[in-house]
Amino acid sequence: MIKKFLYLLMPVIIPAALAAQTEVVSPDKQIRIVCNIDTVGDKQVTYEVFYKGKQFLLPSPMGFQFSGGPILQSFFKITGVKKQAHRGSWKPVYGEKEVYPENYNEITIALVEKILPQRQLNIVFRAYDEGIAFRYEFPQQAATKPFTIQREMTGFQFTPGAMVWEEYGHEGLYNKVPAPEIKFNCELPLTVISADSIYAAIAEGGVSNYPKAYVQKGGGRTNNGMISISLRGEAKGAGGYVTNWRMITMGDRPGDLLEKNYLLLNLNKPGVIKETGWIKPGKAMRDNQLSTINSKKLIDYAQVHGINYIILDANWYGPPNGEDSDPSKINVVDGKGKSMPNHPGLDIKEIVAYGKSKGVGIFLYVNRQGLERYMDRIFPLYESWGIKGIKPGFVNVGTQEWQQWTEDLVRKAAQHHLMVDIHDAYRPTGLSRTYPNLITQEGVHGNEQSPDADHNTKLPFVRFTIGAADYTPGYCRSNLKNTWTHRLALPILYYSPGQFLFWNETLGECHERPELALWREVPVTWDDTKVLQGEIGEYAVIARRKGNDWYVGGITNHESRTITINCSFLKPGASYEATIYTDDANAQNVNIAQRKVDASTVLICPLLASGGVAIQIKATSINNNQSR
């Protein structure tokens, strides 16, 4: 990735000390992490987290349980402390902001057991302005031969009264429950609100050679508000091994969690792809008929309507789960895996050439079985065909082996100039900073399940706290439960550099509706993002900037409400023309109105139940002497 850094590194080595408590504070002094070693009893290591002077986490456990070895959690002493600070920023290939700040203070605490076998463990804590992160390191040492971690004993001991939004299964629904009531294998991210109204999102970043984490209740010294990490299988390691980062984004309101979600990216390595000009985020449509004729029709529509890609989805090379299906050969079948004698034919090379002449690229779906068997063969083949990207489906996720396999998939795709949109269970851990060809992923209860407005108003503050999700917004299907304008606003609210629109829809009269001019122009990546207002499961209003223009999306749950949009986010002294899309009184059509706006404008927007508002704000004059 392109980088723009201002570094201030201040490593300080503190000799081994007798102090049983060590802390690190964020650069803005608002977040504090305290690491403790019990001075009595079994000398367990714990950590606490404070936000703006209020305690968010009570002393919470740390450590590991190994296969064939004693638990590594107790009888520690501190042998050294290393402190350093980082001040800087970096410019992504694409993102929700033009530049991401990266400021933190870090402390590495070196521990050793006082009892045999005197194993060593380092814990690295980082206090960012946006939240906290920590991970474990296993130094090279005689006492630690190759090992197998059966359980990570990290816990999160909330202060009493904490509530969480639980979700199970990678495409599940979210429910607000008391923290002690969550069950086994609750998915991350986990959004939390404390009794003191501290909002937080627990997640994991920097995932590579380590199992996926879930959370579950219990595991601590009390049963009040304690949750703990549950790994998807064992982790095998040796000296020099490091775990994933455990991360907590923190804020005063739900919108802070989305605005600060770049914290996840900051926990990953900088980009390794030297030339990134071929990575071009964009909007896409699906060819669900899988024919040359239909793909060309879609390409013609795409060229006129601002769509950048067409995807040939499942069944273009045979049944996706078939033992004999080969994704290097065309073999179109129906949804039941049966051949279609009267199919009009599919010629991918012809489609690619036609798309190229119209400025439209082609993506291909490949199921996990095809990737597991043929990855090294099909990636160079697709590159030779001129394919722009792939959509891996139903990839195995979670275990140490499959986590590493997924990273290898993205890395190998980059070697052949293929963008990637991973579907089904995969969720972001920040890998797209290192490999920006990973433009998006699913891992969300999205449009294909026809979710209601209550669910949609939760997503910005739960799933999107860790980055992009391929929600696959639809517009014309009769089973969609929300109003026209609610649907229209979703590509503004839901960030996805690969925005797959009109999912499972066949071109028809609906796709020429006048309000879809907004989808023709709406960007998929942004220079700035501001959550103007919102409450989880009630409503959300988000403003995003591209260049000098702004887009605002607002949605409400099953209740009607009136929202007030203060346009103070606009550049002072500049003039703008706003196109405002709202539902008519009967939710049968979309009203389109235009008006002049500036930074002093206040817009009053009544929303129907399950409704929304979408606004395009185009600059007409900009005073470059004024700062935005």
N, C-alpha and C positions, 0 to 999 in steps of 0.2 A: 504494500500500500504506500501511497505518497505520505510522507511524514513531515511534520513541522514541529520541532521539539525545542523547548527551552528547559534544559536540565539543571538541576541543582542537587547534586548527590553529596550527602554528608555522612559517610559511614563512621560510626563510632563504636569501638569495641570496648565493652565494659568487662573488667575482670570478673571471674567467678565471685559471686557475692553470697552473703548469708541471708539477704533479704528474701522473704517468702512471697513478696508481691511485686509485680512489675506491670507497668501500664504504658499505653501509647494513645495519643490524642490526635484527632484529625487536624489538618492544617487550619481549618476555620474554628477550631476549639469547641465544636458542637458535639462531637462524638468521642467517646472514651471507651477503651477496652482495658480491662484489668485481668491479668493472669495471676492466679493464686496457687501456692503450694500449702496444703494444710500444715499448720505448725504442730498439731497434735494428731493422734490417731494414725491412719495409714498413709498420710502425706499424699493424698490424691491431688492431681492437677485439675483446676477448674478455671473457667473464664466468666467474666461479667461484661455486660454492655450497657452504656449509659448514653442517652440522647438528650441534649440540651438540659443537662442536669437531672433528668428523670431516669430512673432505672428501667431498662427494657428487659434485660435478662438477668435473673438471679444467678448465683454460682452454678455453672452448668458443666457436666462431666466431659472428659476427653479421654481418648485412649483406644486400645485395640484388644481384641481377643484373637488368638492365633490357633491354628490347627497343630496339635502336638506340642504346645508350649504354654507357659503361664500368661495370664492377662497382663498387658502392659498399660497400667493405669495408676499405680500406687507406688509409694516408697521412693519418690523422686527427690532429687536435689538439683538446684540450678548450678550449672558449671560455667555458664557464660551467657552474656547478652550482647547482641549486636543490633545497633540502631542505625537506620538510614532514612533519608527523605528523598522524595522525588517531586519535582515540579515541572510540568510540561503539558503538551497537548499534541494531538495527532490528527491528521486529515485523512478520513477514510476514502476509499474508492467511491463509495456511496453510503448513505446513511439517513438517519432522522435529523441530523445536524451536520453543518458544514465542517465543523471542527469539534472534536471531543476533548474536554479537559481530562488530565490524568495527574492528579495531585494526591499524594498520600504520605503518611509517615509509617515506617515499618519497624518492627522489632522481631528479631529471631531469638528465641529462648532455647538454649541448649540444656537438655535434661539428661540425667543418668540415674539408673536405679541404684539405691543404696544397698540392695541385696543382690545376690547372684541371680541371673548371669550378668548383671550390671549392663543391661542394654541401654543404648543411647537413643534419644529421640529429640528432634528439633521441631519446634512449633513456630511457624511464621505468622505473625499477625500484621494486618494492614488496616489503618484507619484512614479512610477516604472522606472527603467532604460529603460524598453521596451515601456512605454506609461503611460496612466493615467486611473483611475477608480474612480467612485463615486456612492454612493447610499444614500437613505433617510432612517431615522429611526424615528418612532413615539413613544416617551417615554410614559411610564405610566403617566397619568395625568387626573385630573378631567374634564378638558375641552374637552377631546377627548374620547367620548364614542364609541361604535362600529360604524364604518363609511363605506361609499362606495365611492371609488375613481372612478369618471367618466372619468377623463382625467389627465394624467401626462403632465405637462407643460414644461418639459425639452426641451431645444432647443440647436442647434449647429449653431452659427452665424459665418460662414466662412469669412475669409478675401476675398475681391473682386477677382474674377477670378478663384475661385475653380471649379474643374471639378469632377464629380463622375461617378462611374459605376453602373447604376441603374439596378434593376432586379425585376420582378413581378411574383408572383407565385413561389412555392417552387422548381419548376424545370424549371425556365425560362432562357432566354438568357440575356446576359449583354450588355448594351449599354453605351457609354461614352457621358455624357451630362453636360451642365453647372448646377451647384448645384441648382439654382433657378427653374430649369425646371422639377425636379422630381415630380411625381404624388402621389396620395394617395396610402398608403399601399405598399411602396417600401420595399423590404425585406432587412434584415440584414444578413450578414455583408455588410456594404457600404464602398467600397474603394474610397478614395479621394486623389486628388493631388491638392495642393494649387498653386497659382501663383508663390510662392517662391520655388516650387519643393519639398515641404514636402509631403511625402506619409503617409497615415493613413488609418486605417480600424476601423470603428465604429461597435460595436457589444454589446451583453449583455451576462453576465455571472452570475453564481450562481442562476439560475432560479429554483424556487420551487413553492411557493404559491402566484404566481403573474402572470398576463397575459403576453403573448408574445408581444414584441414591434416591430412595423414597424416605418418607417419614412415617412414624407411628407413635402412638401414645406410650407413655411410661418410659422406664429405663433410668430414672433418677432416684433421688433420695426421698422425694415426695410424690404424691399422685396429683398434685395441684398444678396444672398447666405445663407439665413436662412432656416434651416429645423428643424422639431420638431418631438418629439415622438408621435406615435399613438398607443394606446393599443388595443389589441384584446379583447374587453369587459371590464367590470367593475372589480374592485378589492375590496373585502370586508376585513376589518381589524379592529384592535382595538389597545389599548396601547401595546407597545412592538413589533408592526409589522414593518418589514423591507422590502424594495423593492429589486428587482434585482440590480446587478451592471451594470452601464453604463460604457463602456470601449472604449478607443481609443488606438490602437497600432500605433506606430509612427516610421518613419525611413527616411533614405536618398534615398532609392531606393525601387522598388517594392519587391525585394527579402527579404528585412528586415521584411516585414509584415508576410511572411511565416516562416522565421527563428525564429521570436519572438512570434509565435502563442500560445506558452505555457502560455502566460499571461492569457488567458481565463481559463486554468486549475488552475492557481494560485488564482483565485477568488472563488474557490470552496473548500469545506471542505476536509480535508485529508481522505484517504480511510478508510472505516469502515468494510471491509471484512477481517477478521483476517487471514484466510488461503486461499491463492490465487493460489495454485498449479494447480487447475483444470481449471483456466482461461488460455487457450492456443490459442492465435491468430494463424491464418493460412489461407491457400488458400482453396477455395471451388469451386465446380461445381454444376450445377443444373440438377436434373433429371426432364426433361419436359415431360417424358412419364409415370412417376409415376407407375412403375411396379417393381416387385422384380427382374425380369430378367434384365431389363435395369439398375437398381441401382447396381446390382452386376457387370455388365460390366463397369459401371462408377467407381466403387470401384477398380476394377482391373487396370483400366487406372490410377486412382488417385495414387495407391500405387507405380506405376512405375514412374510417372511424377511429384512427389512432391506435390500432392494435399492432403490436410489434412481432408477435409470434403465434404460430399455430402448433398445437400439440397433437400428435397421433397417440391416442391413449391405448389402454389394455386391449389385447386381442389382435393386434396387427401382425404378430409373429406366431400365432397359435395360442392355445390356452395358457395364460401366464403361469399357472402352476403345473403345467404339463411336463412330464419327464423328458419328452422329445422336443419340446418347444425350443427353438434356436433363434435368439434375437439378432442373428446376422442374416436371417432369411425371412422374406415376406410370406405370411400364411394367414390371411384374414379369416377369423372365425366369429361366430355369434357369441352372445353373452353366456351361452351354455357350453361353449367350446366346440360347437359343431361347425363343420365346413358349410360354406354358402355357395352352391353351384351357380347361382344367378348374380353373384356379386359383380359389380361393374369393374372391379380391378383397382389395385393400388400400386403406383409406381413412385417410390419415395424419391428417387433421383429426379424424376420429372417435376415432382412437387417442390423439391428444394430449388430447382432451377427457376421454376415459375415464381416462387416466393422471392427469390433473389432479385428477379426483374421488377418486383413490386415493393422491395424493401421490407419484406416480411420473412423472418427466420422460422426454422422448424425445430421443435423439441420432440423427443421420443420417450415413451414410457417403457421401462424395463423392470419387470418384477424381480424380487430378490433371487429366485432360483436361477434366472438367466444371468444375473450379475455374479452370483457365486460361482457359476460354471464357466462363464465366457468373458468376464470383465476385461482381461488382458487382450482378448481378441477383438471385441467389438468396439472398444474405445478408439483405437486407430482407424478402424473401419468407418465409424461414424464421422470421424474427423475428415476422412477422405470423401465422404458423401456430402460434406458441408453442413452437417447437423450442428446446431448452436447449443443444444443442451439436452439433458436427460432428466426424467422424473423417475427415480427409483421408488418402487412400491413395496410395501410390506417388508421392509428390511428388518432383520433381527436387531434388536437394540438391548442394551442393558448390561450384559455380561462383559467381563474384561475383554474377552476375545472379540465380541461383536462391537464394542466401543472402538477398539483399535481398527477393526475391519472398516468401519464407517469412515474413520479419518483417512485410511488408505484409499477408499473409494473416491473421496473428494480430491485427494492429492493426485491420484492417477487421472481423474477426469481433467484436472487442471493441466496436466502434461499434454493433453490432447485438445485443449481449448474448448472444453465442454463446461457449460454452466450446469448447476445441479439444483433441483428442487426435491428434497427428500419427503416422501409422503408417509402417512400413517403415523407410527408411534414415535418417531424421532422428534426431539425438542432441542432448541438451540442452547448451546453452552458457550457461545462466543467464538466458535471455530471460524466463522466467516471473517473475522479480523485477519486471521492467518491465511485463510484460503477464501478470498472474496468471490470465487466462482461458486461457492455455496450461497446462492442468492436468497433462498427461502426454504421453508420446511412447513409441514402440516402440524401434527401434534395439537389439534384443536377440534372442538365440537363445532364444525362449521356449516356452511350452507347446505351441503348434501344431506344433513340431518334435519333441515328446516327448523332451526332453533327459534324460540320466541324472543320477544323484546327484552324480557327480564334477563335472559342469558346474555344477549348481545350487549346490554349495558354493564355487565360484569367484566367482560373480556378485556377492555383497555386497562383494567386495574388488577387483573390476575394473570392471564396467559401472556399478555403483551408487555408485562414487566420484565420479560427476558428477551424481547426482540420479535422479529418478524414471524408471522404465521400466515400460511396459505389457506385462508378461509374460503376461497373460491366463491366470491360473491355472485349470486344469481340475481336476475331481475324479472324475468317473464313467467316463471313457473307458477302454476295456479296454487301449489301447496305451500308457497312461502307465506309466513304468518304475519308479516309486518307491512306497513304502508309503503307506497312507492318511494316516498322521500326518505324514509328510514333506510331502505335498500340503497338508494342513490348515494347516501352519505357514507356508506361503509368503507369504500376504498380510501376515503380521507381519514377516517378513524383508525382503520386497521392497516398497519404498516406491513407491506410485503413488496420487496423489490422485484419479485416475480408475481404480478397480480393477475391471477387466472380468473377471468370474468365470464359471465353467462354460463356457469357450470351446468352441464347436462341439459342444455337448451339447444333447440334447432332453430335456425334462422327463420324469422317470420315477421309479421307486421309489427309486433311489439318492439322489435329491435330498431325500428325507425322512429320511436317516440322522441319528441323534440327535446325532452329533458336529458336524454342520453348524450347530448352535446357536451355535458359536463364530463362524462366518462371518456369522451374523445380527448379532452384536454387535461384531465387530472394527471399529475405526475405520480410516479411510484416511489421516488426517493426525494429527500427534502434537505433544505439548508437550515431549517429551524423548526422546532416543534414546541408548542405551548398548550398545556391542558388548561383551558379557561375556567372550567368548573366541572363538577361531577361527584356523584356518590355511587358507591358500588351497588349495582343492581337496580339503580333508580334512573340515572341519566348521565350523559357524558357529552361534553362540548370540547372539541380539540381544534386548534388552529395550526396550520402548517404552511411554511413559506418555501417557495422555489423561486430563486432570483428575487425580483421585486414584487412578485405576485403571491397572494395568500389564498388558501382554501380553508374553509371552516365547515366541520361536520358536527351535527348535534343529533342525538337520539334519546328517546325516553322509553321507559318500560311500559307496562300495561296501563299506566295512569297518564292522563293528559296533564300537561303543565305548560306554563309560559316561561321561557328563558329570556334573560336579558344579556345581550352580548355587547360588552364594552370594547370598542375598537381601538383602545389605547395601545395595542400591540403593533399597530401600523406605524410607519415612519413619520415622525413629526414633520409638518410642513409639506408633506406629499399629498397628492390627490389620487383618488382611486374611483373606479367604476365597479359596483357590486352587482352581480347577477344572483338573485336569491330564489331558491327552489323550495316551495312549501306544498303541503298537501291541501287540496281543496276541502271544503267542509264535509264532504261525504267520503273522502279518501278514494275517490274514483279517478282522479287526475292530479297532475302536478301544476301548480301555479308558478309562473316564471315572471319575476319582476326585476327591474333594473333601477338603480339609484346611485347617486354620487355619495361617497363616504370619505372620511378622513379619520385621523387619530382621535378626534373629539366625538365621533358618531357613537350613538347607542342604539342598537337594534333590538326591538321587542319582537320575539318570535313565539307565537302560540303553537304548541305541538299537540297533535291528536294522540290518543292512546296508541301505543306501539308505533308512534310516528317519528318524524325527524325533520331536519332542515339541513340544506346544503347550500353553501355560499362560495362563489368564485369572486375574488376581489383582485382586479387587474389594475396595476399602476398606470395612471395617465400622465403624471408628472412627478418627478423625484428630485428633491433638493439634496444634492450630494454633499452639501456642507453640514447637513444634520445627520447625526448618528441614528441608527435604527433603534 
